[in-house]
Amino acid sequence: MQRQTALKRQKERARIEKQREKTANRHERRNDKGSSGSQAPGEDPDIAGIVPGPQPPAVD
């Protein structure tokens, strides 16, 4: 009986810790999202910095 209680307590602590990590990650992403102001207005972030024309050969 005691082993089941200890396992339940351990699972509950792991669940709470995982939720804390997820919350911290959400806050971090939210802060990073707001600080990305280095782009020109109207510039697509997916293609920013791409140079048209021939590309240099890949190094093996």
CHARMM-style PDB file with segment names, atoms N, HN, CA, C and O in Angstrom:
ATOM      1  N   MET     1       0.819  -1.195   0.000  1.00  0.00      PROA
ATOM      2  CA  MET     1       0.000   0.000   0.000  1.00  0.00      PROA
ATOM      3  C   MET     1       0.864   1.260   0.000  1.00  0.00      PROA
ATOM      4  O   MET     1       0.545   2.225  -0.695  1.00  0.00      PROA
ATOM      5  N   GLN     2       1.920   1.262   0.748  1.00  0.00      PROA
ATOM      6  HN  GLN     2       2.178   0.478   1.312  1.00  0.00      PROA
ATOM      7  CA  GLN     2       2.767   2.439   0.827  1.00  0.00      PROA
ATOM      8  C   GLN     2       3.488   2.698  -0.495  1.00  0.00      PROA
ATOM      9  O   GLN     2       3.723   3.850  -0.857  1.00  0.00      PROA
ATOM     10  N   ARG     3       3.833   1.646  -1.204  1.00  0.00      PROA
ATOM     11  HN  ARG     3       3.642   0.710  -0.910  1.00  0.00      PROA
ATOM     12  CA  ARG     3       4.537   1.812  -2.473  1.00  0.00      PROA
ATOM     13  C   ARG     3       3.658   2.537  -3.489  1.00  0.00      PROA
ATOM     14  O   ARG     3       4.152   3.381  -4.236  1.00  0.00      PROA
ATOM     15  N   GLN     4       2.384   2.226  -3.529  1.00  0.00      PROA
ATOM     16  HN  GLN     4       1.982   1.540  -2.922  1.00  0.00      PROA
ATOM     17  CA  GLN     4       1.470   2.887  -4.453  1.00  0.00      PROA
ATOM     18  C   GLN     4       1.369   4.382  -4.141  1.00  0.00      PROA
ATOM     19  O   GLN     4       1.334   5.211  -5.050  1.00  0.00      PROA
ATOM     20  N   THR     5       1.324   4.709  -2.881  1.00  0.00      PROA
ATOM     21  HN  THR     5       1.352   4.036  -2.143  1.00  0.00      PROA
ATOM     22  CA  THR     5       1.231   6.104  -2.483  1.00  0.00      PROA
ATOM     23  C   THR     5       2.489   6.857  -2.880  1.00  0.00      PROA
ATOM     24  O   THR     5       2.414   7.986  -3.365  1.00  0.00      PROA
ATOM     25  N   ALA     6       3.645   6.236  -2.677  1.00  0.00      PROA
ATOM     26  HN  ALA     6       3.706   5.319  -2.284  1.00  0.00      PROA
ATOM     27  CA  ALA     6       4.914   6.873  -3.045  1.00  0.00      PROA
ATOM     28  C   ALA     6       4.999   7.060  -4.556  1.00  0.00      PROA
ATOM     29  O   ALA     6       5.466   8.103  -5.015  1.00  0.00      PROA
ATOM     30  N   LEU     7       4.566   6.092  -5.327  1.00  0.00      PROA
ATOM     31  HN  LEU     7       4.187   5.246  -4.954  1.00  0.00      PROA
ATOM     32  CA  LEU     7       4.593   6.215  -6.787  1.00  0.00      PROA
ATOM     33  C   LEU     7       3.657   7.323  -7.253  1.00  0.00      PROA
ATOM     34  O   LEU     7       3.987   8.093  -8.154  1.00  0.00      PROA
ATOM     35  N   LYS     8       2.503   7.392  -6.636  1.00  0.00      PROA
ATOM     36  HN  LYS     8       2.234   6.767  -5.903  1.00  0.00      PROA
ATOM     37  CA  LYS     8       1.535   8.427  -7.000  1.00  0.00      PROA
ATOM     38  C   LYS     8       2.102   9.814  -6.703  1.00  0.00      PROA
ATOM     39  O   LYS     8       1.954  10.734  -7.507  1.00  0.00      PROA
ATOM     40  N   ARG     9       2.743   9.958  -5.563  1.00  0.00      PROA
ATOM     41  HN  ARG     9       2.863   9.211  -4.910  1.00  0.00      PROA
ATOM     42  CA  ARG     9       3.345  11.231  -5.170  1.00  0.00      PROA
ATOM     43  C   ARG     9       4.469  11.612  -6.144  1.00  0.00      PROA
ATOM     44  O   ARG     9       4.603  12.774  -6.526  1.00  0.00      PROA
ATOM     45  N   GLN    10       5.269  10.622  -6.537  1.00  0.00      PROA
ATOM     46  HN  GLN    10       5.161   9.678  -6.227  1.00  0.00      PROA
ATOM     47  CA  GLN    10       6.371  10.854  -7.463  1.00  0.00      PROA
ATOM     48  C   GLN    10       5.838  11.293  -8.836  1.00  0.00      PROA
ATOM     49  O   GLN    10       6.385  12.212  -9.446  1.00  0.00      PROA
ATOM     50  N   LYS    11       4.789  10.648  -9.314  1.00  0.00      PROA
ATOM     51  HN  LYS    11       4.345   9.902  -8.819  1.00  0.00      PROA
ATOM     52  CA  LYS    11       4.193  11.011 -10.599  1.00  0.00      PROA
ATOM     53  C   LYS    11       3.617  12.423 -10.555  1.00  0.00      PROA
ATOM     54  O   LYS    11       3.735  13.184 -11.515  1.00  0.00      PROA
ATOM     55  N   GLU    12       2.996  12.760  -9.435  1.00  0.00      PROA
ATOM     56  HN  GLU    12       2.900  12.142  -8.655  1.00  0.00      PROA
ATOM     57  CA  GLU    12       2.414  14.087  -9.285  1.00  0.00      PROA
ATOM     58  C   GLU    12       3.509  15.159  -9.299  1.00  0.00      PROA
ATOM     59  O   GLU    12       3.339  16.205  -9.927  1.00  0.00      PROA
ATOM     60  N   ARG    13       4.620  14.912  -8.618  1.00  0.00      PROA
ATOM     61  HN  ARG    13       4.758  14.063  -8.108  1.00  0.00      PROA
ATOM     62  CA  ARG    13       5.734  15.870  -8.634  1.00  0.00      PROA
ATOM     63  C   ARG    13       6.294  16.028 -10.035  1.00  0.00      PROA
ATOM     64  O   ARG    13       6.603  17.145 -10.452  1.00  0.00      PROA
ATOM     65  N   ALA    14       6.431  14.926 -10.775  1.00  0.00      PROA
ATOM     66  HN  ALA    14       6.180  14.019 -10.436  1.00  0.00      PROA
ATOM     67  CA  ALA    14       6.942  14.986 -12.146  1.00  0.00      PROA
ATOM     68  C   ALA    14       5.987  15.782 -13.034  1.00  0.00      PROA
ATOM     69  O   ALA    14       6.426  16.562 -13.879  1.00  0.00      PROA
ATOM     70  N   ARG    15       4.697  15.587 -12.845  1.00  0.00      PROA
ATOM     71  HN  ARG    15       4.340  14.954 -12.158  1.00  0.00      PROA
ATOM     72  CA  ARG    15       3.703  16.311 -13.641  1.00  0.00      PROA
ATOM     73  C   ARG    15       3.778  17.814 -13.366  1.00  0.00      PROA
ATOM     74  O   ARG    15       3.729  18.619 -14.296  1.00  0.00      PROA
ATOM     75  N   ILE    16       3.895  18.185 -12.109  1.00  0.00      PROA
ATOM     76  HN  ILE    16       3.935  17.531 -11.354  1.00  0.00      PROA
ATOM     77  CA  ILE    16       3.982  19.599 -11.741  1.00  0.00      PROA
ATOM     78  C   ILE    16       5.256  20.221 -12.300  1.00  0.00      PROA
ATOM     79  O   ILE    16       5.227  21.346 -12.799  1.00  0.00      PROA
ATOM     80  N   GLU    17       6.371  19.500 -12.221  1.00  0.00      PROA
ATOM     81  HN  GLU    17       6.394  18.586 -11.816  1.00  0.00      PROA
ATOM     82  CA  GLU    17       7.640  20.010 -12.739  1.00  0.00      PROA
ATOM     83  C   GLU    17       7.564  20.206 -14.255  1.00  0.00      PROA
ATOM     84  O   GLU    17       8.052  21.208 -14.777  1.00  0.00      PROA
ATOM     85  N   LYS    18       6.968  19.272 -14.946  1.00  0.00      PROA
ATOM     86  HN  LYS    18       6.572  18.457 -14.522  1.00  0.00      PROA
ATOM     87  CA  LYS    18       6.823  19.386 -16.400  1.00  0.00      PROA
ATOM     88  C   LYS    18       5.968  20.601 -16.753  1.00  0.00      PROA
ATOM     89  O   LYS    18       6.274  21.319 -17.705  1.00  0.00      PROA
ATOM     90  N   GLN    19       4.911  20.831 -15.999  1.00  0.00      PROA
ATOM     91  HN  GLN    19       4.663  20.247 -15.226  1.00  0.00      PROA
ATOM     92  CA  GLN    19       4.052  21.983 -16.246  1.00  0.00      PROA
ATOM     93  C   GLN    19       4.813  23.286 -15.999  1.00  0.00      PROA
ATOM     94  O   GLN    19       4.630  24.255 -16.736  1.00  0.00      PROA
ATOM     95  N   ARG    20       5.658  23.321 -14.975  1.00  0.00      PROA
ATOM     96  HN  ARG    20       5.806  22.535 -14.376  1.00  0.00      PROA
ATOM     97  CA  ARG    20       6.471  24.519 -14.714  1.00  0.00      PROA
ATOM     98  C   ARG    20       7.418  24.792 -15.884  1.00  0.00      PROA
ATOM     99  O   ARG    20       7.580  25.938 -16.302  1.00  0.00      PROA
ATOM    100  N   GLU    21       8.041  23.732 -16.410  1.00  0.00      PROA
ATOM    101  HN  GLU    21       7.909  22.801 -16.070  1.00  0.00      PROA
ATOM    102  CA  GLU    21       8.950  23.886 -17.537  1.00  0.00      PROA
ATOM    103  C   GLU    21       8.209  24.407 -18.768  1.00  0.00      PROA
ATOM    104  O   GLU    21       8.713  25.279 -19.476  1.00  0.00      PROA
ATOM    105  N   LYS    22       7.023  23.877 -19.019  1.00  0.00      PROA
ATOM    106  HN  LYS    22       6.614  23.169 -18.444  1.00  0.00      PROA
ATOM    107  CA  LYS    22       6.240  24.321 -20.169  1.00  0.00      PROA
ATOM    108  C   LYS    22       5.871  25.799 -20.019  1.00  0.00      PROA
ATOM    109  O   LYS    22       5.942  26.559 -20.985  1.00  0.00      PROA
ATOM    110  N   THR    23       5.486  26.197 -18.835  1.00  0.00      PROA
ATOM    111  HN  THR    23       5.429  25.580 -18.050  1.00  0.00      PROA
ATOM    112  CA  THR    23       5.123  27.591 -18.595  1.00  0.00      PROA
ATOM    113  C   THR    23       6.330  28.498 -18.801  1.00  0.00      PROA
ATOM    114  O   THR    23       6.207  29.565 -19.402  1.00  0.00      PROA
ATOM    115  N   ALA    24       7.481  28.088 -18.312  1.00  0.00      PROA
ATOM    116  HN  ALA    24       7.580  27.222 -17.823  1.00  0.00      PROA
ATOM    117  CA  ALA    24       8.700  28.879 -18.489  1.00  0.00      PROA
ATOM    118  C   ALA    24       9.056  28.989 -19.967  1.00  0.00      PROA
ATOM    119  O   ALA    24       9.463  30.055 -20.428  1.00  0.00      PROA
ATOM    120  N   ASN    25       8.908  27.902 -20.710  1.00  0.00      PROA
ATOM    121  HN  ASN    25       8.577  27.035 -20.335  1.00  0.00      PROA
ATOM    122  CA  ASN    25       9.199  27.933 -22.143  1.00  0.00      PROA
ATOM    123  C   ASN    25       8.242  28.862 -22.876  1.00  0.00      PROA
ATOM    124  O   ASN    25       8.652  29.584 -23.784  1.00  0.00      PROA
ATOM    125  N   ARG    26       6.975  28.850 -22.490  1.00  0.00      PROA
ATOM    126  HN  ARG    26       6.642  28.263 -21.752  1.00  0.00      PROA
ATOM    127  CA  ARG    26       6.001  29.743 -23.120  1.00  0.00      PROA
ATOM    128  C   ARG    26       6.376  31.203 -22.901  1.00  0.00      PROA
ATOM    129  O   ARG    26       6.324  32.007 -23.831  1.00  0.00      PROA
ATOM    130  N   HSD    27       6.758  31.547 -21.660  1.00  0.00      PROA
ATOM    131  HN  HSD    27       6.801  30.893 -20.905  1.00  0.00      PROA
ATOM    132  CA  HSD    27       7.147  32.923 -21.362  1.00  0.00      PROA
ATOM    133  C   HSD    27       8.396  33.307 -22.147  1.00  0.00      PROA
ATOM    134  O   HSD    27       8.494  34.423 -22.658  1.00  0.00      PROA
ATOM    135  N   GLU    28       9.337  32.395 -22.243  1.00  0.00      PROA
ATOM    136  HN  GLU    28       9.257  31.488 -21.829  1.00  0.00      PROA
ATOM    137  CA  GLU    28      10.573  32.671 -22.973  1.00  0.00      PROA
ATOM    138  C   GLU    28      10.281  32.917 -24.458  1.00  0.00      PROA
ATOM    139  O   GLU    28      10.809  33.862 -25.044  1.00  0.00      PROA
ATOM    140  N   ARG    29       9.444  32.073 -25.063  1.00  0.00      PROA
ATOM    141  HN  ARG    29       9.015  31.305 -24.586  1.00  0.00      PROA
ATOM    142  CA  ARG    29       9.089  32.251 -26.473  1.00  0.00      PROA
ATOM    143  C   ARG    29       8.350  33.568 -26.677  1.00  0.00      PROA
ATOM    144  O   ARG    29       8.581  34.266 -27.664  1.00  0.00      PROA
ATOM    145  N   ARG    30       7.467  33.905 -25.752  1.00  0.00      PROA
ATOM    146  HN  ARG    30       7.279  33.338 -24.950  1.00  0.00      PROA
ATOM    147  CA  ARG    30       6.701  35.147 -25.862  1.00  0.00      PROA
ATOM    148  C   ARG    30       7.645  36.343 -25.824  1.00  0.00      PROA
ATOM    149  O   ARG    30       7.471  37.294 -26.586  1.00  0.00      PROA
ATOM    150  N   ASN    31       8.650  36.303 -24.936  1.00  0.00      PROA
ATOM    151  HN  ASN    31       8.791  35.531 -24.316  1.00  0.00      PROA
ATOM    152  CA  ASN    31       9.607  37.403 -24.838  1.00  0.00      PROA
ATOM    153  C   ASN    31      10.486  37.473 -26.084  1.00  0.00      PROA
ATOM    154  O   ASN    31      10.782  38.571 -26.557  1.00  0.00      PROA
ATOM    155  N   ASP    32      10.907  36.344 -26.622  1.00  0.00      PROA
ATOM    156  HN  ASP    32      10.667  35.453 -26.238  1.00  0.00      PROA
ATOM    157  CA  ASP    32      11.739  36.317 -27.822  1.00  0.00      PROA
ATOM    158  C   ASP    32      10.961  36.820 -29.026  1.00  0.00      PROA
ATOM    159  O   ASP    32      11.515  37.503 -29.888  1.00  0.00      PROA
ATOM    160  N   LYS    33       9.705  36.492 -29.087  1.00  0.00      PROA
ATOM    161  HN  LYS    33       9.255  35.937 -28.387  1.00  0.00      PROA
ATOM    162  CA  LYS    33       8.865  36.881 -30.213  1.00  0.00      PROA
ATOM    163  C   LYS    33       8.743  38.408 -30.282  1.00  0.00      PROA
ATOM    164  O   LYS    33       8.759  38.980 -31.373  1.00  0.00      PROA
ATOM    165  N   GLY    34       8.626  39.044 -29.172  1.00  0.00      PROA
ATOM    166  HN  GLY    34       8.613  38.579 -28.286  1.00  0.00      PROA
ATOM    167  CA  GLY    34       8.468  40.489 -29.137  1.00  0.00      PROA
ATOM    168  C   GLY    34       9.755  41.245 -29.410  1.00  0.00      PROA
ATOM    169  O   GLY    34       9.695  42.412 -29.798  1.00  0.00      PROA
ATOM    170  N   SER    35      10.906  40.638 -29.227  1.00  0.00      PROA
ATOM    171  HN  SER    35      10.955  39.690 -28.912  1.00  0.00      PROA
ATOM    172  CA  SER    35      12.179  41.337 -29.383  1.00  0.00      PROA
ATOM    173  C   SER    35      12.779  41.186 -30.773  1.00  0.00      PROA
ATOM    174  O   SER    35      13.898  41.644 -31.002  1.00  0.00      PROA
ATOM    175  N   SER    36      12.073  40.561 -31.706  1.00  0.00      PROA
ATOM    176  HN  SER    36      11.163  40.189 -31.520  1.00  0.00      PROA
ATOM    177  CA  SER    36      12.622  40.372 -33.048  1.00  0.00      PROA
ATOM    178  C   SER    36      12.229  41.543 -33.942  1.00  0.00      PROA
ATOM    179  O   SER    36      11.495  41.364 -34.914  1.00  0.00      PROA
ATOM    180  N   GLY    37      12.711  42.731 -33.620  1.00  0.00      PROA
ATOM    181  HN  GLY    37      13.308  42.877 -32.831  1.00  0.00      PROA
ATOM    182  CA  GLY    37      12.367  43.922 -34.373  1.00  0.00      PROA
ATOM    183  C   GLY    37      13.448  44.339 -35.346  1.00  0.00      PROA
ATOM    184  O   GLY    37      13.457  45.498 -35.759  1.00  0.00      PROA
ATOM    185  N   SER    38      14.362  43.462 -35.736  1.00  0.00      PROA
ATOM    186  HN  SER    38      14.355  42.520 -35.400  1.00  0.00      PROA
ATOM    187  CA  SER    38      15.464  43.814 -36.617  1.00  0.00      PROA
ATOM    188  C   SER    38      15.082  43.727 -38.092  1.00  0.00      PROA
ATOM    189  O   SER    38      15.939  43.938 -38.950  1.00  0.00      PROA
ATOM    190  N   GLN    39      13.845  43.427 -38.409  1.00  0.00      PROA
ATOM    191  HN  GLN    39      13.149  43.255 -37.711  1.00  0.00      PROA
ATOM    192  CA  GLN    39      13.417  43.288 -39.789  1.00  0.00      PROA
ATOM    193  C   GLN    39      12.802  44.581 -40.281  1.00  0.00      PROA
ATOM    194  O   GLN    39      12.210  45.350 -39.523  1.00  0.00      PROA
ATOM    195  N   ALA    40      12.963  44.796 -41.590  1.00  0.00      PROA
ATOM    196  HN  ALA    40      13.443  44.171 -42.206  1.00  0.00      PROA
ATOM    197  CA  ALA    40      12.333  45.957 -42.202  1.00  0.00      PROA
ATOM    198  C   ALA    40      10.838  45.677 -42.335  1.00  0.00      PROA
ATOM    199  O   ALA    40      10.445  44.530 -42.546  1.00  0.00      PROA
ATOM    200  N   PRO    41      10.016  46.686 -42.217  1.00  0.00      PROA
ATOM    201  CA  PRO    41       8.575  46.449 -42.378  1.00  0.00      PROA
ATOM    202  C   PRO    41       8.276  45.966 -43.798  1.00  0.00      PROA
ATOM    203  O   PRO    41       8.790  46.519 -44.771  1.00  0.00      PROA
ATOM    204  N   GLY    42       7.465  44.962 -43.904  1.00  0.00      PROA
ATOM    205  HN  GLY    42       7.047  44.513 -43.115  1.00  0.00      PROA
ATOM    206  CA  GLY    42       7.106  44.406 -45.203  1.00  0.00      PROA
ATOM    207  C   GLY    42       8.065  43.341 -45.699  1.00  0.00      PROA
ATOM    208  O   GLY    42       7.836  42.769 -46.765  1.00  0.00      PROA
ATOM    209  N   GLU    43       9.137  43.053 -44.961  1.00  0.00      PROA
ATOM    210  HN  GLU    43       9.323  43.518 -44.095  1.00  0.00      PROA
ATOM    211  CA  GLU    43      10.092  42.025 -45.361  1.00  0.00      PROA
ATOM    212  C   GLU    43       9.644  40.680 -44.815  1.00  0.00      PROA
ATOM    213  O   GLU    43       9.306  40.560 -43.638  1.00  0.00      PROA
ATOM    214  N   ASP    44       9.644  39.676 -45.671  1.00  0.00      PROA
ATOM    215  HN  ASP    44       9.919  39.774 -46.627  1.00  0.00      PROA
ATOM    216  CA  ASP    44       9.228  38.332 -45.263  1.00  0.00      PROA
ATOM    217  C   ASP    44      10.355  37.688 -44.456  1.00  0.00      PROA
ATOM    218  O   ASP    44      11.464  37.549 -44.972  1.00  0.00      PROA
ATOM    219  N   PRO    45      10.104  37.291 -43.208  1.00  0.00      PROA
ATOM    220  CA  PRO    45      11.174  36.717 -42.382  1.00  0.00      PROA
ATOM    221  C   PRO    45      11.667  35.369 -42.891  1.00  0.00      PROA
ATOM    222  O   PRO    45      12.780  34.960 -42.559  1.00  0.00      PROA
ATOM    223  N   ASP    46      10.869  34.672 -43.688  1.00  0.00      PROA
ATOM    224  HN  ASP    46       9.965  35.003 -43.958  1.00  0.00      PROA
ATOM    225  CA  ASP    46      11.297  33.374 -44.206  1.00  0.00      PROA
ATOM    226  C   ASP    46      12.379  33.504 -45.263  1.00  0.00      PROA
ATOM    227  O   ASP    46      13.211  32.609 -45.414  1.00  0.00      PROA
ATOM    228  N   ILE    47      12.375  34.603 -45.989  1.00  0.00      PROA
ATOM    229  HN  ILE    47      11.699  35.330 -45.866  1.00  0.00      PROA
ATOM    230  CA  ILE    47      13.354  34.750 -47.065  1.00  0.00      PROA
ATOM    231  C   ILE    47      14.333  35.887 -46.803  1.00  0.00      PROA
ATOM    232  O   ILE    47      15.083  36.262 -47.705  1.00  0.00      PROA
ATOM    233  N   ALA    48      14.348  36.440 -45.615  1.00  0.00      PROA
ATOM    234  HN  ALA    48      13.739  36.136 -44.883  1.00  0.00      PROA
ATOM    235  CA  ALA    48      15.263  37.520 -45.279  1.00  0.00      PROA
ATOM    236  C   ALA    48      16.701  37.011 -45.320  1.00  0.00      PROA
ATOM    237  O   ALA    48      17.016  35.969 -44.746  1.00  0.00      PROA
ATOM    238  N   GLY    49      17.550  37.741 -45.989  1.00  0.00      PROA
ATOM    239  HN  GLY    49      17.294  38.588 -46.455  1.00  0.00      PROA
ATOM    240  CA  GLY    49      18.964  37.392 -46.033  1.00  0.00      PROA
ATOM    241  C   GLY    49      19.343  36.442 -47.151  1.00  0.00      PROA
ATOM    242  O   GLY    49      20.513  36.077 -47.264  1.00  0.00      PROA
ATOM    243  N   ILE    50      18.400  36.029 -47.981  1.00  0.00      PROA
ATOM    244  HN  ILE    50      17.449  36.325 -47.890  1.00  0.00      PROA
ATOM    245  CA  ILE    50      18.709  35.132 -49.089  1.00  0.00      PROA
ATOM    246  C   ILE    50      19.198  35.977 -50.258  1.00  0.00      PROA
ATOM    247  O   ILE    50      18.577  36.977 -50.618  1.00  0.00      PROA
ATOM    248  N   VAL    51      20.322  35.561 -50.850  1.00  0.00      PROA
ATOM    249  HN  VAL    51      20.826  34.749 -50.558  1.00  0.00      PROA
ATOM    250  CA  VAL    51      20.910  36.276 -51.972  1.00  0.00      PROA
ATOM    251  C   VAL    51      20.525  35.548 -53.252  1.00  0.00      PROA
ATOM    252  O   VAL    51      20.782  34.350 -53.367  1.00  0.00      PROA
ATOM    253  N   PRO    52      19.912  36.238 -54.226  1.00  0.00      PROA
ATOM    254  CA  PRO    52      19.561  35.578 -55.472  1.00  0.00      PROA
ATOM    255  C   PRO    52      20.806  35.299 -56.311  1.00  0.00      PROA
ATOM    256  O   PRO    52      21.824  35.975 -56.163  1.00  0.00      PROA
ATOM    257  N   GLY    53      20.721  34.317 -57.178  1.00  0.00      PROA
ATOM    258  HN  GLY    53      19.894  33.768 -57.298  1.00  0.00      PROA
ATOM    259  CA  GLY    53      21.823  33.986 -58.072  1.00  0.00      PROA
ATOM    260  C   GLY    53      22.499  32.695 -57.652  1.00  0.00      PROA
ATOM    261  O   GLY    53      22.024  31.986 -56.765  1.00  0.00      PROA
ATOM    262  N   PRO    54      23.626  32.398 -58.311  1.00  0.00      PROA
ATOM    263  CA  PRO    54      24.326  31.150 -58.004  1.00  0.00      PROA
ATOM    264  C   PRO    54      24.816  31.131 -56.560  1.00  0.00      PROA
ATOM    265  O   PRO    54      25.255  32.147 -56.022  1.00  0.00      PROA
ATOM    266  N   GLN    55      24.733  29.980 -55.960  1.00  0.00      PROA
ATOM    267  HN  GLN    55      24.376  29.155 -56.397  1.00  0.00      PROA
ATOM    268  CA  GLN    55      25.158  29.808 -54.580  1.00  0.00      PROA
ATOM    269  C   GLN    55      26.549  29.179 -54.550  1.00  0.00      PROA
ATOM    270  O   GLN    55      26.915  28.446 -55.468  1.00  0.00      PROA
ATOM    271  N   PRO    56      27.325  29.458 -53.505  1.00  0.00      PROA
ATOM    272  CA  PRO    56      28.658  28.854 -53.408  1.00  0.00      PROA
ATOM    273  C   PRO    56      28.532  27.345 -53.237  1.00  0.00      PROA
ATOM    274  O   PRO    56      27.551  26.870 -52.665  1.00  0.00      PROA
ATOM    275  N   PRO    57      29.513  26.585 -53.727  1.00  0.00      PROA
ATOM    276  CA  PRO    57      29.448  25.131 -53.594  1.00  0.00      PROA
ATOM    277  C   PRO    57      29.487  24.684 -52.139  1.00  0.00      PROA
ATOM    278  O   PRO    57      30.140  25.301 -51.299  1.00  0.00      PROA
ATOM    279  N   ALA    58      28.784  23.613 -51.866  1.00  0.00      PROA
ATOM    280  HN  ALA    58      28.253  23.111 -52.549  1.00  0.00      PROA
ATOM    281  CA  ALA    58      28.759  23.074 -50.504  1.00  0.00      PROA
ATOM    282  C   ALA    58      30.102  22.410 -50.201  1.00  0.00      PROA
ATOM    283  O   ALA    58      30.672  21.720 -51.046  1.00  0.00      PROA
ATOM    284  N   VAL    59      30.593  22.631 -48.987  1.00  0.00      PROA
ATOM    285  HN  VAL    59      30.129  23.192 -48.301  1.00  0.00      PROA
ATOM    286  CA  VAL    59      31.862  22.050 -48.565  1.00  0.00      PROA
ATOM    287  C   VAL    59      31.592  20.687 -47.956  1.00  0.00      PROA
ATOM    288  O   VAL    59      30.737  20.552 -47.081  1.00  0.00      PROA
ATOM    289  N   ASP    60      32.322  19.671 -48.417  1.00  0.00      PROA
ATOM    290  HN  ASP    60      33.017  19.781 -49.128  1.00  0.00      PROA
ATOM    291  CA  ASP    60      32.116  18.308 -47.898  1.00  0.00      PROA
ATOM    292  C   ASP    60      32.803  18.072 -46.605  1.00  0.00      PROA
ATOM    293  OT1 ASP    60      32.719  16.976 -46.052  1.00  0.00      PROA
TER     294      ASP     60
END
